Amino acid sequence: MKSIPSVVLTFALGLNALPVLAESPHGQTENTPSAEENTFRPLPLEELRKFTEVFGRIKQDYVEEIDDVTLLKYAIRGMLSGLDPHSAYLEPSAFTDLQENTSGTFGGLGIEVGMENGFVKVIAPIDDTPAQKGGVMAGDLIIKLDDTPVKGMSLNEAVDFMRGEIGTPIRLTILRAGEREPLEIKLVRAEIVVTSVKTLTLNDRYGYLRITQFQEHTGKDFNKGLDELEAAQPDNKLHGLIIDLRNNPGGVLQAAVDVADTLLDEGLVVYTKGRSKTSDLEFSAKPGQRLKDVPIIVLIDGGSASASEILAGALQDHDRAVVMGTQSFGKGSVQNVLALTEDHGLKLTTARYFTPQGRSIQAQGIEPDIEVNRAKLGDKQEQPFFREADLAGHLSNGNDDSKRPRPKKTKTDEQDEQRTMLEQDFQLQEALNLLKAIDILKIKKGQE
């Protein structure tokens, strides 16, 4: 019988023994599960023999010499990538990327992406970024970066390729549903400063509030946005609100909970369930709410993911809003960051999200109360969205602003922006029409 190299046994046993910290979804730090929960189970010797056999063959026969550390790093990457599309091995640059994404400032193209069959798929382009302005769409399949094929790259490698020095160009070759030939989109890398919350007054009675991505300060920005909308009304009171979560890829969970808390007086917002007791968490609204009697419509689509789905699902389950649009992406799994060393760690899927009424978001998403496709007169049929359930190896369902100052707009500027948005956005038109209908019914009831 061949002996198992000590380096491999150390590798196989060491991960279970490392003292690690787990960052919970709401941003606090807690100890990993107790020893009782992590009871050691004997490792399968036959499978370990296969592993060491492959390890040895690569060391001996691979066309280029490769060291043990590199091989073991590849093995760790492989273990995590085989679990689901969102678990990953975090090397130093990946830790930096996580911090940049939650703070709202980073360099690159501005695309939320996932991996599908070895290619990069666009979950959603971020507003006001080179990708969104250049015409990248949710569901696009990126097959080439400049002249380099994406096939064979890891997701981190592809993201690193797309990021780069500000002002440098990059060419994306993409496949898009409904297009016979691949499309080439030329973009220029820029500093990505994501404005989390944007507002606009509609028809002098209603408010439009778009959340582009959930960041650390989105809850505060949401309340500031409501203040601005109310101040713009003749009677300092909103008569209806549209919350636009379309193409919002998610972000910080606590931010979504904060927004829900603003609009709900009490009750569960979201809960998580996993194998470890530390993965079972509940988030509830505190007493006190804004816009108590104001009708709310939430717009979602196939680019609405994660925290967006949590907010939409909570408001829907509490009958606090009418959800309109198309089915959301279905990203309902929880990723915790587990530190291995000072600059390395794991992003590991540890639980699933459930709405207040116990609906699992994972691979299913939020179904709108009123389905309205994103289209306008003369448009061809809407392109189908790429969703979590389309990701290879996706987790099963499991049912057993930025502080950048906003420039002040004149009344004429706002009217022109309103007109342009309504002309080009059929879903927004329908949401506004519904708000008007609800408003009329309220007025009639008040007159009776």
Beta strands, then each sheet from edge to edge (+ up, - down):
strand 1: 21-23
strand 2: 29-31
strand 3: 88-90
strand 4: 105-108
strand 5: 111-116
strand 6: 119-125
strand 7: 141-145
strand 8: 148-149
strand 9: 169-175
strand 10: 183-188
strand 11: 190-193
strand 12: 197-202
strand 13: 206-211
strand 14: 241-244
strand 15: 267-274
strand 16: 281-285
strand 17: 296-300
strand 18: 322-325
strand 19: 333-339
strand 20: 345-354
strand 21: 370-371
sheet 1: 2+ 1- 19+ 20- 3+
sheet 2: 2+ 1- 19+ 20- 15+ 16-
sheet 3: 4+ 11-
sheet 4: 5+ 6- 7+ 8-
sheet 5: 5+ 6- 7+ 9- 10+
sheet 6: 12+ 13- 14- 17- 18- 21-
end
